[in-house]
Amino acid sequence: MNSFPISEQSPIAWSEPHPAECDVVVIGGGVIGICTALFLARAGKRVTVLEKGRIAGEQSSRNWGWIRQQGRDPDEIGIVKDANRLWRELATETNVDIGLKTCGVTYLARTDKEMAEYTAWLQHAKTYGLDSRMLSTAETADLIPGMSHSYKGALYTASDMRAEPWVAVPAIAGIAARAGATLVENCAVRALDVAAGRVVGVVTEQGRIKAPEVVLAGGAWSALFLRRHGVALPQLSVRATVAATQPLPAVYPGGAADPRIAFRARSDGGYTLAAGGYHELFVGPDAFRSLPKYLTQLRHEPFGTRLHAKAPRGFPDAWGTPRHWAEDAVSPFERMRILDPKPNMRKVRGLAHDFGALFPDIGPVRIKSAWAGMIDTMPDVVPVVDRIDALPGLTVGTGMSGHGFGIGPGMGKVLAALVMGDAVGHDLTRFRHRRFSDGTPMRIGPSV
């Protein structure tokens, strides 16, 4: 079985020493951090991206590759609609084929209840002028022929897209570098540099960088980093397993999902497969600490998460992972350059079986590779995108809750505007950090 395209053994593409000072430091070289740096660089800011491992080495390259507007929380729709446009623009600015295709996304409905939920979400799509619509049983069968199951119908958005994430995010990094951003891989940020209660830079394993503004886009590591500085963030990480098949006959060029299986066509002629609505939580200190915030989510979807007694060694919420360390000591981020969880192979075998059962005429479904990623999730399944009051100079963009790849360019543009004090163009009230401490009830939005 093939190994994942990005690993600790991958050559370091960006290895120049970081500068002694700059205007903005971005912590994290995933899709959110890279896109934030791109828009800051385009605005003339001296921006440095520091990545502890490899650009896009973690969840930004391990996701399904969907670029969807469909099913989003209403507060995200405007941003992801911008992202849809930006993806099209960015694909023309690199000589790398990122696999961007406008092929649509389809949610297959097995029950009347699911049809009702999808129909209710359409009011939000209409508000933002999306082309989402409901399909009948016959229209669903015509859109995706050869399925063994007759669905009640489907929610379909023709303008949604797909891309190959392990190619796309490094390609955007190249665009950012050409715009003037400095990218440094294999360089962990150990701590913020704080003076007189304000952020004045960062402390890295290679030394200090002076900067009046810092953006934390650390994905699954964000809560651990913030805790060292006394900032609480009820962010957890869940494992999601994904598989890629050998080339198969074409059944549908876009992405589709029912409650059991999700699939999308790949540029190599195969399909990316995942279990719809299934993920795994490794229980650690943060899980216990954050449990009260997650009760609403657990009641909303009580069977979507499988619990494991403890996280593997070195994971962000492992019992043995330090919560405090000295600036001149090796940090947890250096001890684990790339968070590379093992896939759930039982699920992988089940995915191959389920896909073959759904398309009985497709032939043998052979898996060529399988991997897993750790999704940074929040109690209300929407991110934190905000300036941190307790640490002036710090902006956080994390907890994308499995939605980060598709929304990445739009969210990067928002974060860049926040840093510069410019008009964001979107209402970010839902994404504020203080919602977890000001008595705001946890609300699961009408996303599907």
RAFEN-V979790 format. One record per residue. PSI is psi in whole degrees, 0 to 359 (999 if undefined). NEAR is the number of other ideal C-beta (glycine too) atoms within 8 Angstrom. Layout:
psi->PSI near->NEAR
psi->PSI near->NEAR
This chain:
psi->134 near->6
psi->149 near->6
psi->164 near->6
psi->145 near->11
psi->331 near->7
psi->126 near->10
psi->179 near->11
psi->341 near->9
psi->351 near->3
psi->141 near->9
psi->145 near->3
psi->118 near->8
psi->332 near->8
psi->102 near->11
psi->6 near->7
psi->149 near->6
psi->146 near->5
psi->155 near->12
psi->163 near->9
psi->334 near->6
psi->158 near->7
psi->181 near->12
psi->320 near->9
psi->133 near->15
psi->132 near->15
psi->123 near->16
psi->111 near->13
psi->125 near->15
psi->37 near->15
psi->189 near->14
psi->324 near->14
psi->312 near->18
psi->317 near->17
psi->316 near->19
psi->324 near->16
psi->314 near->17
psi->322 near->16
psi->312 near->16
psi->331 near->13
psi->317 near->16
psi->319 near->13
psi->335 near->7
psi->3 near->8
psi->9 near->5
psi->143 near->10
psi->104 near->9
psi->138 near->15
psi->126 near->16
psi->125 near->16
psi->120 near->17
psi->125 near->16
psi->334 near->11
psi->257 near->10
psi->147 near->16
psi->128 near->13
psi->23 near->16
psi->340 near->15
psi->230 near->14
psi->335 near->13
psi->337 near->17
psi->353 near->13
psi->3 near->13
psi->184 near->13
psi->342 near->10
psi->15 near->14
psi->139 near->13
psi->88 near->13
psi->140 near->13
psi->332 near->15
psi->139 near->13
psi->6 near->9
psi->155 near->12
psi->137 near->11
psi->327 near->10
psi->348 near->10
psi->342 near->12
psi->316 near->15
psi->321 near->9
psi->317 near->12
psi->334 near->15
psi->319 near->13
psi->318 near->12
psi->321 near->15
psi->316 near->15
psi->318 near->8
psi->323 near->11
psi->318 near->13
psi->319 near->9
psi->314 near->8
psi->327 near->12
psi->338 near->10
psi->354 near->6
psi->9 near->6
psi->150 near->11
psi->11 near->2
psi->133 near->8
psi->109 near->5
psi->5 near->11
psi->21 near->12
psi->123 near->12
psi->139 near->10
psi->99 near->8
psi->357 near->11
psi->159 near->12
psi->138 near->13
psi->129 near->16
psi->116 near->15
psi->130 near->11
psi->123 near->13
psi->335 near->9
psi->164 near->7
psi->326 near->6
psi->316 near->6
psi->320 near->12
psi->319 near->12
psi->319 near->8
psi->316 near->9
psi->319 near->15
psi->320 near->8
psi->323 near->8
psi->335 near->14
psi->335 near->12
psi->325 near->7
psi->321 near->11
psi->319 near->14
psi->321 near->8
psi->322 near->8
psi->7 near->10
psi->28 near->5
psi->159 near->12
psi->20 near->7
psi->145 near->11
psi->162 near->8
psi->142 near->11
psi->147 near->11
psi->176 near->7
psi->314 near->9
psi->319 near->6
psi->324 near->10
psi->317 near->14
psi->326 near->11
psi->323 near->6
psi->317 near->11
psi->85 near->11
psi->158 near->7
psi->5 near->8
psi->141 near->10
psi->342 near->6
psi->137 near->7
psi->112 near->5
psi->154 near->13
psi->328 near->9
psi->200 near->12
psi->157 near->15
psi->130 near->16
psi->133 near->14
psi->105 near->15
psi->332 near->7
psi->356 near->10
psi->158 near->17
psi->177 near->13
psi->158 near->14
psi->169 near->14
psi->105 near->10
psi->324 near->14
psi->348 near->12
psi->319 near->12
psi->314 near->13
psi->314 near->17
psi->328 near->12
psi->319 near->12
psi->325 near->16
psi->321 near->15
psi->321 near->10
psi->316 near->12
psi->318 near->15
psi->319 near->11
psi->336 near->6
psi->352 near->9
psi->357 near->8
psi->144 near->13
psi->125 near->12
psi->134 near->14
psi->114 near->14
psi->164 near->13
psi->36 near->10
psi->100 near->12
psi->142 near->11
psi->120 near->14
psi->326 near->13
psi->162 near->10
psi->148 near->12
psi->115 near->12
psi->132 near->9
psi->132 near->6
psi->37 near->3
psi->7 near->6
psi->147 near->9
psi->129 near->14
psi->8 near->10
psi->201 near->13
psi->158 near->15
psi->119 near->11
psi->171 near->13
psi->345 near->8
psi->2 near->6
psi->186 near->7
psi->152 near->9
psi->127 near->16
psi->131 near->9
psi->132 near->15
psi->346 near->6
psi->137 near->11
psi->137 near->15
psi->123 near->16
psi->112 near->14
psi->57 near->16
psi->8 near->10
psi->229 near->16
psi->344 near->13
psi->357 near->13
psi->315 near->17
psi->321 near->13
psi->317 near->12
psi->315 near->13
psi->324 near->12
psi->323 near->11
psi->333 near->10
psi->15 near->10
psi->16 near->6
psi->119 near->9
psi->136 near->8
psi->115 near->14
psi->56 near->13
psi->133 near->15
psi->169 near->13
psi->132 near->14
psi->145 near->11
psi->133 near->14
psi->128 near->14
psi->138 near->13
psi->150 near->15
psi->155 near->15
psi->134 near->14
psi->163 near->14
psi->162 near->7
psi->139 near->6
psi->162 near->12
psi->148 near->5
psi->132 near->6
psi->328 near->9
psi->129 near->11
psi->348 near->7
psi->209 near->13
psi->143 near->17
psi->156 near->14
psi->145 near->11
psi->181 near->13
psi->347 near->7
psi->320 near->6
psi->144 near->13
psi->143 near->12
psi->153 near->13
psi->147 near->13
psi->147 near->12
psi->161 near->12
psi->337 near->6
psi->6 near->6
psi->354 near->6
psi->198 near->11
psi->143 near->11
psi->129 near->12
psi->145 near->13
psi->162 near->13
psi->119 near->11
psi->126 near->10
psi->20 near->6
psi->132 near->9
psi->170 near->10
psi->134 near->12
psi->126 near->13
psi->116 near->14
psi->132 near->11
psi->189 near->13
psi->319 near->8
psi->328 near->12
psi->317 near->12
psi->318 near->8
psi->324 near->7
psi->357 near->12
psi->315 near->8
psi->326 near->5
psi->337 near->9
psi->0 near->12
psi->321 near->9
psi->316 near->12
psi->320 near->12
psi->322 near->9
psi->326 near->6
psi->322 near->7
psi->76 near->8
psi->340 near->6
psi->14 near->4
psi->349 near->7
psi->128 near->10
psi->134 near->7
psi->141 near->7
psi->146 near->9
psi->324 near->4
psi->155 near->9
psi->151 near->13
psi->157 near->8
psi->133 near->6
psi->350 near->9
psi->157 near->15
psi->322 near->14
psi->26 near->14
psi->150 near->13
psi->329 near->7
psi->359 near->5
psi->125 near->13
psi->143 near->5
psi->347 near->7
psi->142 near->4
psi->157 near->9
psi->154 near->4
psi->333 near->6
psi->14 near->3
psi->157 near->7
psi->131 near->6
psi->167 near->11
psi->334 near->12
psi->331 near->12
psi->330 near->11
psi->335 near->7
psi->92 near->9
psi->320 near->11
psi->123 near->11
psi->106 near->11
psi->74 near->7
psi->149 near->10
psi->141 near->5
psi->157 near->12
psi->100 near->10
psi->334 near->7
psi->319 near->6
psi->321 near->11
psi->313 near->13
psi->322 near->8
psi->323 near->9
psi->315 near->14
psi->317 near->14
psi->312 near->9
psi->321 near->10
psi->318 near->15
psi->324 near->11
psi->325 near->8
psi->327 near->10
psi->78 near->11
psi->341 near->8
psi->6 near->5
psi->342 near->11
psi->181 near->6
psi->133 near->4
psi->107 near->11
psi->130 near->7
psi->128 near->13
psi->336 near->9
psi->154 near->10
psi->147 near->12
psi->175 near->10
psi->159 near->13
psi->160 near->13
psi->113 near->16
psi->126 near->13
psi->115 near->16
psi->159 near->11
psi->161 near->12
psi->327 near->11
psi->11 near->11
psi->29 near->11
psi->155 near->12
psi->174 near->13
psi->120 near->13
psi->98 near->11
psi->158 near->12
psi->142 near->8
psi->114 near->11
psi->321 near->7
psi->343 near->5
psi->80 near->13
psi->136 near->9
psi->351 near->9
psi->129 near->12
psi->137 near->13
psi->135 near->16
psi->96 near->15
psi->177 near->16
psi->39 near->12
psi->350 near->12
psi->39 near->12
psi->5 near->8
psi->7 near->11
psi->322 near->18
psi->307 near->15
psi->322 near->12
psi->354 near->13
psi->305 near->16
psi->322 near->14
psi->318 near->14
psi->326 near->18
psi->321 near->17
psi->321 near->12
psi->313 near->15
psi->320 near->17
psi->318 near->14
psi->320 near->12
psi->314 near->14
psi->319 near->13
psi->355 near->9
psi->21 near->4
psi->167 near->7
psi->131 near->4
psi->326 near->8
psi->1 near->7
psi->154 near->7
psi->115 near->5
psi->13 near->11
psi->316 near->6
psi->335 near->10
psi->9 near->10
psi->150 near->9
psi->325 near->10
psi->354 near->9
psi->340 near->9
psi->354 near->11
psi->355 near->6
psi->14 near->6
psi->4 near->4
psi->127 near->8
psi->143 near->5
psi->124 near->11
psi->121 near->7
psi->117 near->9
psi->171 near->11
psi->42 near->8
psi->154 near->11
psi->999 near->8
